[in-house]
Amino acid sequence: MNAPVDMLARSTDSRLGIIDCDVHPYPKAGALNAYLSERWRNHLATYGKFNCGPYADRGTYPRFSPNTCRRDAWPPGGGMPGSDVGFIRDQLLDPYNIAYGVLEPLLGGNASRNLDEAAALCGAMNDWQAHEFVDEEPRLRASILIPSEDADASIKEIEKRAGDWRFAQIQLGSKTSEPLGRRRYWPIFAAAEANGLSIGLHVGGTQNSAPSAGGWPQFYLEDHHVLVHSMQNQAASLILEGVFDAFPKLKVVLIEGGFAWAPQLGWRLDAHWLKMRDEAPLKRKPSEYMRSNLWFATQPVEEPEHPDDLRQVFEWIGWDRMVYSSDYPHWDFDDPNLAFRFQMSETEKKMLFRDNALDVYTFR
């Protein structure tokens, strides 16, 4: 299949088009069966999906009900929010001038304890994204889902999709069996770097233990907040365990995990590392890797009392590190016209809404 003509050239004009780095697709009923072998269709019908996580039979407001989505995002023709390409086009792509929308499936395919099942589900979900979303609407681009706890199967899936224009990144979850800096995951990073693909580290994933370092929270509010901690932990692990020294061209986008914590993390890691650098003999200060290998998606955007305080956070992190994301069709969707309540120059707008993403993602 030939790639479409590039729809988004670099320009000083910020009106040319927005890149949305977080669009969530959902399958229509039974859609994934078309991409699963008979063996795995029968397996799922008999045993179900063997997820690694605590949310069995739980669906509390608002993250899980109804399906985490905006009330107005349910397609008029039926199906789940995010399942109708035409409705995504009408509700997101056209009205907001979205040039590219990066799909971030949250379907648990890479969270199964059964690694063979995880590999089969990831492959099916990748085919499903490509055929039923990107082929139908080339402004959408898929993410390569991988069974990250199985490095060999992950590499096989990456190499299968790497030359396909429909895929813009590799997707991982921020909750993994071990911190991502551990050597067991390095073959995945080697394959990503070798194929010129970034890692989209989306909040969520497997959960083998309590979400908080202090144990199980009592309230949904706590549970929702500590998702951010998984992002901080992964950023620290990737940096301190030497991933970016081993793979200096690797690009990692932290998606839907907030970002105001990033400057403080960099400052604190630098202070600790200067005292204990013999334990983690990095080539540079930790904060320097945050400026060269990490990017931060904006949703859920921070909302300080004084909007210019948010501008200061952008400047601390670096304007070239920020990429726009909407989280469509979820209930906390960030409208690009309303989410940023401070003044931006044309140069800053085009960096945030377009050019930074062009530097990170693979759009062919």
Summary of the structure (lengths in Angstrom):
residues: 364
radius of gyration: 19.7
end to end distance: 12.1
largest distance: 60.9
contacts: 1152
relative contact order: 0.15
helix: 41%
strand: 14%
